[in-house]
Amino acid sequence: MTDHALADDRLIVAIDRPDALSGLQLAEQLGDAVSFYKIGLGMLTGGGLALARELKDEHGKRIFLDMKLFDIGATVEAAVRGLAQFDLDFLTVHGDPHVVRAAREGAGGKQTQILAVTILTSLDRDDLDAGMMRAGTVAEMVVERAARALEAGADGVIASPQEAAAIRSLPEARGKLIVTPGVRPVGAALGDQKRVMTPAQAIAAGADHVVVGRPIWQADNPRAAAQAILQEMVSAQARTPNT
């Protein structure tokens, strides 16, 4: 029997732990409070893919594999085809249209949904200038990249909650997913995130899922921290669009 149905899967907990064993220990601490986990590139060499399969197959959890793939089309297609065989729920690629189209081909008829990264939530305009990205506000560029990625066939996008409302208003976003990292409960340290909102603000702005890592796994009681976020996500603030 799985515990997937007992939790609100709009909360995705990022397991940014050094290895699969500590990641599994965190999941056991959280128990039925959390049904959806993100496993990223940092865990890949620490057994991240094995952990993903164990959490899904043996514990009934949903899995977001955050690889942010970027390469020539043929390589992306081959990588996604290999990963899609595990029937994980979400897989990220960079939002460049050629990458998204290749990922869609690789996913084929599998259940894995392709999410396109717009601009990382740890970046601001100074970072984009250093990378020689064209002029424009971060928000403008995120919305434009989101529209192009969705048009290319992405099932959804990754963007900061600050851009969620603008993306949700796009014609291309109808029926698509918006997943927001850069979410921090009130009073939590920002860490390396620069474009942030609270969980309630992100949901009110139109996010389908919020991704939270350190404020949960660094807490003295990770389960209580996750439950507090879940409560915030169903608060009155979460039902009121941000102004």
PyMOL commands that set and color helices and strands:
alter all, ss='L'
color gray80, all
select helices_A, chain A and resi 4-6+20-33+41-46+48-59+73-84+97-107+125-130+138-151+161-168+171-173+199-204+214-217+222-233+236-239
alter helices_A, ss='H'
color red, helices_A
select strands_A, chain A and resi 11-14+36-40+62-69+90-94+113-117+156-158+177-180+209-212
alter strands_A, ss='S'
color yellow, strands_A
deselect
rebuild
show_as cartoon
